[in-house]
């Protein structure tokens, strides 16, 4: 008799519960924001509960491979779930007004379902379905409650997402034709070689880099992330781009042989460095606050690409990849929520004219400071953990240039974060109206930022989770 | 009984004080001041307790898991206690002064909150038991002092803040790089008496170690204001007086100088530093800084700017003393950590009291000020005499030991440098003293104070620290004086068992 804590039930619930909530928002449109928020928190509770079932797998609806929808939870998947779930929960609490917009609550819960399905996905076609669900709901959310610029950005985002998915689908089809299998473990055991391996890898990688916004495929990202509502931007930058990079990591670690990754490593390293420089310089020059934060995402995604470039020769680089993903997710979502509040209080979001919004915004300002530090990789934050791990492992593999490169990139980040610090020291104009500040939003932002700080102390458990073979 | 939590408690108390201050609403001024003082007194009590325990032979370390294989360590050794004690005493005095100074200012919760964070970071720097922990608090110090430097929020302050951040974050980046390299090469960065690397059975190659040393010293050299990395210090003068006092005496420059001491003695160690010839270049940089700071100080008419350049010069006595590879000179350098602190904080307190009470900021406007503010100018005079290095002040003790050490080790040029430097010190302090006591005040100014010369919270603290300047010299031979502590410390670092 299955107990309540059986892996089957928990893994299935992680996908089914948000989908059920999405239906609920359609049935009860008035309660939609409350349903979406409750589902986001229930999702967090489920993820916490799922910690006990790491190593489990299940087949939805009783069909097993190669026909059913397989879900598998290993340490790596759990870590991705574990940093995404609090982002959804706290962002939903911080953005009730956004979730009250037409359709937003449905899209939000659908997005959660898609994200969970990707992190738990055990076969290549289901990952494709998850990617499509995430792309469609994320693109639609970008346009919610924002202006014409956001609508244009959303449309472009939609096309990019579809294009990326299509490339990935072609790769999956090519693999299926060669092996007749879609399950990741099965495909890996077939030992594909030569063009039969290289073609799908190249197609899927191109598609996923496009969807993941890794430079030079980042052109769509700043307009989409920079124009959406704050909590949508938070979810897009913290989680949605990570889903594509998560599939990329799975593909190169679990499907491709290690030698293939070693061959492709220079490309990932070069793209990573390019992203760090392009994103950093653009953030330094950005006029608008949200554009600055969006370009910072471009740079941070570069760190992940760089870490992937070392995953073949240094096992710790995978840990660094995950640490970058988690630290960026928590810090960036906190930053977007806090920045949204500060921009609203100022009545505009032009960085050179921003001023201190007053003591009511204490938690938001603290979130801004801590997030900025985490993104710049200052100790003892999660960003520092990620850089430290990558630098140490790269040095052990003989790549001594990585440490100075990471330090220089941190300085670039600090330079554009300092623009925000300067703004917070500027006194507001005399006639500025004092307002409440929205304590719930402020504390939500601070909770996310604090999690990014706390992550810095969790290096050992993180490494244990990521490196453990399922 | 193992109160291993004591070092952590000291850092935590100051940190919690900061958080509590932030959470106290702006209008509750008395409550906030009371909580602030409570935090400062509690910290002083904890440091006192730690000093007592350690002087009875105890040794405490708090270890916390941090990065895989690299924990955070807070430990109490003689050197950390010297710096902790200085910080705790001066935090309490500076808090009283700042309450008086900012009586009518805006953003006070922010100010006192970051002030407490800054002290917390300083305590962490002092108690750090390895390079990684030192780095964590060194960076925290940068972040928590930025809002203090830019406190006024005007264009000049924000510009100064940008320059301050550019230098200190750049220095932090160098320190980070050096730390990453050392851990990658050696796997550890523990501070060990006698030097981690000197005592290691296997160690990385000489070239790599020399590079790491240079990168680390450049990192801490920014905060220690070694020429040519000193540019931020005169610019940061836009900060309110209590901030300048703290930055120059305890927190920022001292964290840099303290870092030099740690890196030379406890990381590389005397033996290895001599083998690799790391110290002579440091001596040259320190000597150049001493001269350049003094020369620049001569030309400043703004009192705080003159004091700032004087700091550039004075702090390098620490680096110089450490770099001479002789125990007596090292003693002079290490006690100067404390001596420069109490002297320089006095001078900045006075400068702030003068500016707040009379509006005078320029030395050329200070004619006859001694009649109007006798206590303030008395304290200023004592500290200035200390800076010149005349007995019976703390500054004399420093220069005596550095010079003696240099002579004994045959480095006569240092003796000459000390004399020249004292000449410069006299040249930029004596005219001020002459002006305030012997020049006639401009007609129409207030000759004598009505009632008190200033708020007691403004002139009381400098009088106390000026008294400490003299006491530190008069009781230099006492076991509990800074010299007494430093002696015990140097004996261990240089491997002497008995007093020579």
Boltz contact constraints between the chains, C-beta under 6 A:
constraints:
  - contact:
      token1: [A, 378]
      token2: [B, 139]
      max_distance: 6.0
  - contact:
      token1: [A, 379]
      token2: [B, 135]
      max_distance: 6.0
  - contact:
      token1: [A, 379]
      token2: [B, 136]
      max_distance: 6.0
  - contact:
      token1: [A, 379]
      token2: [B, 139]
      max_distance: 6.0
  - contact:
      token1: [A, 380]
      token2: [B, 136]
      max_distance: 6.0
  - contact:
      token1: [A, 388]
      token2: [B, 67]
      max_distance: 6.0
  - contact:
      token1: [A, 391]
      token2: [B, 180]
      max_distance: 6.0
  - contact:
      token1: [A, 392]
      token2: [B, 184]
      max_distance: 6.0
  - contact:
      token1: [A, 395]
      token2: [B, 184]
      max_distance: 6.0
  - contact:
      token1: [A, 403]
      token2: [B, 180]
      max_distance: 6.0
  - contact:
      token1: [A, 404]
      token2: [B, 177]
      max_distance: 6.0
  - contact:
      token1: [A, 407]
      token2: [B, 173]
      max_distance: 6.0
  - contact:
      token1: [A, 407]
      token2: [B, 176]
      max_distance: 6.0
  - contact:
      token1: [A, 407]
      token2: [B, 177]
      max_distance: 6.0
  - contact:
      token1: [A, 411]
      token2: [B, 173]
      max_distance: 6.0
  - contact:
      token1: [A, 414]
      token2: [B, 169]
      max_distance: 6.0
  - contact:
      token1: [A, 418]
      token2: [B, 165]
      max_distance: 6.0
  - contact:
      token1: [A, 422]
      token2: [B, 158]
      max_distance: 6.0
  - contact:
      token1: [A, 425]
      token2: [B, 150]
      max_distance: 6.0
  - contact:
      token1: [A, 425]
      token2: [B, 153]
      max_distance: 6.0
  - contact:
      token1: [A, 426]
      token2: [B, 153]
      max_distance: 6.0
  - contact:
      token1: [A, 427]
      token2: [B, 153]
      max_distance: 6.0
  - contact:
      token1: [A, 457]
      token2: [B, 66]
      max_distance: 6.0
  - contact:
      token1: [A, 459]
      token2: [B, 67]
      max_distance: 6.0
  - contact:
      token1: [A, 459]
      token2: [B, 68]
      max_distance: 6.0
  - contact:
      token1: [A, 460]
      token2: [B, 68]
      max_distance: 6.0
  - contact:
      token1: [A, 463]
      token2: [B, 68]
      max_distance: 6.0
